[in-house]
Amino acid sequence: MVITRFAPSPTGGLHIGSVRTILFNWLYAKHCNGKFMLRIEDTDIERSKQEHVQDIYDTLNWLGLKWDGDVVFQLKNIKRHQEVAQKLLSEGKAYKCYCTQEELAAMRELSVKEGRTPGYERKCRDLKQELDKPYVIRLKCPITGKTEFTDLIQGHCCIDNEHLDDMILLRSDGTPTYMLAVVVDDHDMGITNVIRASEHLNNTYRQKQIYDACGWTTPEFAHVSLIHSEDGAKLSKRNGATTISEYEKMGFLKEAILNYLIHLGWNKSEEEILTIDQCIKLFDIRHVRSSPARFSMPKLLNINSIYMRAMSNEDLCLALQNFAGSDKYDHAGWERVLAGMSELKSRTRTLAELETMSAIYGNDGTYFGKIEADEATKNLFKNIIEENNWPDDIESLTAWLNEKIASHGKTLKEVAPAIRMALTKEKVAPSIFELFKVLGSKIVAKRLASSIA
């Protein structure tokens, strides 16, 4: 059975790159009828925060990427990590290193001076006697030959062992290093496929050596390329590298985010919009490109707008209530928003934009301020205000309003901007006729009157 995992450190919110990695792990597990596990790597006690753990839960739950089984906390497994290190020590596959920080610094300095790769010089590797001083436990890594594996995305990966020094497994205070903890936890969780960011690729060589020393089966690795901005630079907060919770606050739909992320580096389907079931059926980690993907905010906005337009007016109105708060407008206000939703959703790309524009209908008789208008336009406003008998259907209302405009020697083109500003205070808004129909005579009259008072 295929078992994948996501193993974040709870030191901050989940960003776009992390969520894409989660999605790829989740999809591959579901595609293979396997399991997707969650491990919290909380061994950095000073930086790990419960609020970040909760944010991880909230993000995965919001996206619908539910994990299987119980969450594993790495901090609780320290005794197990220590046991493995001690076992390797007893089997002669690891050794105690007594070198001080000053000695290690001198080794690095000499290596740089002589043009060699900086690293531990294995001073204590063949030491026979025990010393009464602090020590770390290091792995006896192969000195000759190569460490290699086949990555499901990057292909054949190989490094000469002479470029890898004997890594530390346990620190002098008995705490495990990242390298050891990850391997032990993945093995004990039965992880068969490690799908993670390409920045971990160099770690894999060292981790494979630990697997080999323990006599454990090495999982299949797949290192996903990083996400760059449209200009090829590293993502920053300015161009997309923000937490997913911030995207939620900006009014993006989770379906749109997932749909966009599936296409970042994966090119199996030519269809732009896919259901999650279609993604599960089609997804294979081997179809992910090895080159960096490029994040485009305009593209994400476009996909989000497609999802919004595809939603029924009722469902989108409910989504807006959940986003903005159902108490934002009274019942009548929400009824007007729903009545005008067809045009509102055609002019907005996010729930945040929809919330802003919905105020046109949701607020009851809001005063938008005076406008600049000539006497003929003011007289037109006064005439409309005095009229109580409006047609109900949009076609009759359109003819009626056009007739009113013409009777005051004006054209629709001439007065539309003034009417739009009086009713919405926006240069871009639903059509004049749609505004009249949805708002109704009382609110239109109130807004027109306040604009020329």
NORPEQUI-V744692 format. One record per residue. PSI is psi in whole degrees, 0 to 359 (* if undefined). OMEGA is omega in degrees with one decimal (NA if undefined). NEAR is the number of other C-alpha atoms within 10 Angstrom. Layout:
BEGIN
PSI|OMEGA|NEAR, PSI|OMEGA|NEAR
END
This chain:
BEGIN
136|176.4|11, 128|176.6|16, 118|177.6|24, 173|179.6|29, 159|167.6|26, 131|-172.3|23, 76|-178.4|22, 156|169.5|19, 131|-176.9|21, 61|-178.0|23, 6|179.8|18, 178|-179.2|16, 163|179.8|20, 128|-178.7|23, 178|-177.4|16, 313|-178.3|19, 318|179.4|25, 318|-177.7|19, 324|175.4|22, 320|177.3|24, 317|175.8|22, 312|-177.4|23, 315|-179.5|20, 319|177.1|25, 314|-177.6|26, 314|-178.8|25, 317|-177.7|27, 319|178.1|26, 315|179.9|24, 321|178.7|20, 324|-177.4|19, 10|-177.0|15, 37|-178.9|13, 210|-177.9|16, 149|175.6|22, 120|-174.3|23, 158|177.6|22, 127|176.2|22, 131|177.5|20, 115|-177.6|18, 86|-170.3|24, 28|-177.3|21, 344|173.5|21, 85|-170.1|13, 322|-176.6|11, 322|-174.8|8, 341|-179.1|12, 131|-178.2|17, 142|178.3|16, 327|179.2|11, 327|177.9|13, 326|174.5|18, 315|179.7|19, 323|178.4|13, 322|176.5|19, 312|177.7|23, 310|-176.3|16, 319|-178.7|13, 313|-179.8|20, 320|179.3|18, 319|178.8|12, 319|-179.7|15, 346|-178.3|17, 19|-179.6|14, 73|-174.7|18, 136|178.1|15, 162|179.3|19, 143|176.2|14, 192|-178.8|10, 152|174.7|9, 136|177.5|13, 129|176.8|16, 120|-173.3|16, 325|-177.2|19, 329|-179.0|17, 350|-175.1|12, 10|-173.8|15, 319|179.3|17, 321|177.9|13, 318|177.9|15, 317|-179.9|24, 320|178.7|20, 317|-179.6|11, 317|179.2|17, 317|-179.8|28, 324|177.7|18, 315|177.5|13, 325|178.0|21, 316|-178.2|17, 334|180.0|11, 2|179.1|12, 15|179.0|11, 356|176.2|17, 167|-178.0|23, 162|178.4|25, 132|178.2|21, 124|-175.8|24, 6|-175.2|19, 137|178.9|17, 169|177.7|13, 325|178.9|9, 320|178.1|8, 319|179.5|13, 320|178.9|16, 321|179.0|15, 322|177.5|11, 315|179.8|17, 318|-179.3|17, 318|179.1|15, 320|179.8|13, 315|179.5|16, 318|-178.8|12, 324|-178.1|10, 3|176.7|10, 22|178.3|9, 162|177.3|12, 123|-179.7|13, 137|-179.7|19, 175|-179.4|18, 135|-173.6|19, 9|176.5|13, 36|-177.8|15, 323|-175.3|13, 6|-172.7|15, 319|-176.5|15, 21|179.4|11, 131|-175.4|13, 323|-174.1|7, 154|174.8|7, 142|178.3|9, 146|179.3|11, 70|-179.9|7, 163|-179.1|10, 149|-179.6|13, 161|169.2|18, 163|174.9|20, 124|179.8|24, 150|175.9|24, 137|173.5|26, 90|-176.9|22, 152|176.2|19, 138|-178.4|16, 327|179.5|13, 175|178.2|11, 199|-175.9|10, 153|168.3|15, 124|-174.9|18, 158|177.7|16, 165|177.5|17, 116|179.5|13, 136|-176.1|17, 344|177.4|21, 313|-173.3|20, 348|-180.0|19, 209|-177.2|14, 128|-179.7|10, 132|-173.8|14, 144|176.0|12, 143|175.2|14, 132|-177.0|14, 339|179.1|18, 344|179.4|14, 358|179.6|13, 128|177.8|20, 181|-179.4|20, 106|-174.0|20, 154|176.7|23, 134|175.4|23, 313|176.9|27, 135|176.9|25, 173|-176.8|15, 338|177.1|16, 5|176.5|9, 359|179.4|16, 143|-178.3|17, 153|172.8|25, 165|178.1|15, 316|-175.9|16, 313|-178.5|18, 313|-175.1|22, 317|-178.9|26, 315|-178.3|18, 313|-178.5|24, 315|-178.7|24, 317|178.9|20, 319|179.3|20, 313|-176.4|16, 333|178.3|10, 354|179.7|16, 28|-178.5|17, 125|-179.8|21, 336|-177.2|20, 119|177.6|20, 108|179.0|22, 115|-175.3|25, 177|-175.7|24, 150|-177.0|17, 342|178.5|17, 346|177.4|11, 1|-174.0|11, 316|-179.7|17, 330|177.0|11, 331|-174.7|12, 324|177.5|19, 314|-178.5|20, 320|-178.9|21, 327|176.7|20, 324|177.9|20, 326|176.3|21, 316|175.8|25, 313|-178.0|17, 318|-178.9|12, 325|-179.8|17, 348|-177.8|17, 25|-178.3|9, 154|175.7|13, 129|178.9|12, 131|178.1|20, 166|173.2|19, 135|-178.3|14, 147|174.4|20, 111|-176.8|24, 114|-175.5|23, 134|-178.9|28, 158|178.5|22, 166|175.5|22, 126|178.0|23, 167|174.0|20, 175|-177.2|19, 331|179.6|15, 7|176.4|11, 358|-179.5|12, 168|177.5|11, 142|-179.7|14, 141|173.6|20, 174|179.2|11, 332|-178.9|8, 329|-173.5|8, 26|170.1|16, 343|-174.6|21, 69|175.9|18, 169|-175.7|17, 155|179.1|19, 328|177.6|26, 330|176.2|18, 323|176.0|13, 323|176.6|17, 317|179.4|19, 332|178.2|14, 353|175.1|14, 24|175.3|21, 143|176.8|24, 142|-179.0|22, 325|179.5|18, 322|179.9|18, 320|178.9|20, 312|-179.7|21, 318|-179.6|20, 321|179.2|21, 316|-177.0|22, 327|-179.9|21, 331|-179.1|23, 353|178.7|19, 89|178.4|20, 355|-179.7|20, 129|-171.1|18, 31|-178.0|13, 322|-176.5|15, 139|176.0|14, 349|179.3|8, 133|-177.8|8, 320|-177.8|10, 123|-179.3|17, 143|172.4|18, 163|-179.7|11, 327|177.7|15, 322|176.4|12, 320|179.2|11, 317|178.9|20, 318|-177.8|19, 321|-172.5|14, 336|-167.4|14, 133|171.1|23, 129|-176.2|18, 336|-179.9|19, 346|179.9|16, 4|178.0|14, 134|-178.4|23, 150|-179.9|16, 343|-179.2|19, 155|-178.9|13, 142|174.8|16, 159|-178.4|20, 125|-177.9|18, 134|-179.8|23, 112|177.1|17, 318|176.2|13, 322|179.2|9, 316|178.6|11, 319|178.0|18, 321|179.7|18, 315|179.7|17, 321|179.0|22, 320|178.8|25, 326|177.4|21, 316|179.2|16, 320|179.9|20, 316|-179.4|24, 332|-179.3|19, 342|-179.9|12, 149|173.7|13, 155|179.2|12, 322|-179.3|19, 315|-179.4|12, 321|-179.8|13, 324|176.9|21, 320|177.2|23, 319|177.5|16, 321|178.7|18, 320|177.3|21, 318|178.0|17, 325|-178.0|12, 312|-173.6|16, 339|-174.3|18, 128|-175.6|11, 342|179.8|14, 6|179.8|10, 319|177.8|14, 161|173.7|20, 180|-175.6|12, 316|-179.5|12, 323|178.8|13, 316|178.5|19, 327|176.6|23, 319|177.7|16, 320|177.4|21, 314|179.0|26, 319|-179.3|21, 328|-179.2|19, 10|-172.1|22, 326|-177.1|23, 314|179.5|15, 326|179.5|15, 314|-175.9|23, 340|177.4|24, 348|-176.3|14, 3|-178.1|17, 159|-175.9|20, 341|179.9|22, 166|176.6|24, 330|177.5|28, 316|176.7|18, 322|179.3|15, 321|178.0|22, 316|179.9|21, 312|-177.0|11, 333|-178.7|21, 339|179.1|24, 334|176.5|17, 318|-177.4|25, 325|-172.8|27, 321|-179.2|23, 141|-175.3|19, 102|174.0|19, 31|-179.5|18, 136|178.0|16, 120|-177.4|17, 356|178.5|16, 166|-177.8|15, 155|177.1|16, 161|174.6|17, 122|-179.2|11, 146|177.6|15, 175|-175.5|10, 321|-179.1|9, 319|179.2|15, 320|177.6|20, 319|178.4|21, 323|175.8|14, 315|178.9|20, 315|-178.8|23, 320|179.7|15, 318|178.6|14, 321|-179.9|20, 322|-177.4|18, 341|-177.2|10, 126|-179.4|10, 340|-173.6|10, 87|-180.0|8, 146|172.2|15, 152|-177.5|14, 317|-175.1|10, 156|-173.3|9, 324|-179.3|14, 313|179.2|10, 321|178.9|12, 320|178.6|17, 314|179.8|17, 319|-179.7|13, 314|-178.1|14, 320|177.5|18, 322|178.8|15, 318|177.6|14, 316|-178.3|18, 314|-178.9|22, 325|-178.4|12, 345|177.4|12, 18|175.6|15, 27|-177.8|10, 164|172.8|16, 160|178.4|14, 319|-179.0|15, 324|-177.2|8, 323|-173.6|11, 346|-177.4|17, 315|179.5|16, 321|-179.7|17, 318|178.3|22, 317|-178.7|23, 316|179.7|19, 322|-179.6|21, 322|-175.7|25, 334|-173.0|29, 340|-172.0|21, 26|179.1|19, 141|175.3|14, 330|178.1|11, 121|-177.0|12, 172|174.8|18, 165|-177.6|21, 155|179.4|12, 317|-177.5|16, 322|176.8|17, 319|178.8|17, 314|179.5|20, 318|-176.9|21, 313|-174.7|21, 318|-177.7|20, 324|-178.6|23, 164|-170.4|14, 322|-175.8|18, 313|-178.4|13, 319|177.7|19, 314|-179.4|23, 319|-179.7|23, 318|-178.6|17, 320|177.3|25, 320|-179.0|28, 318|-178.9|18, 333|-177.0|18, 340|-178.2|23, 8|-177.5|17, *|NA|9
END
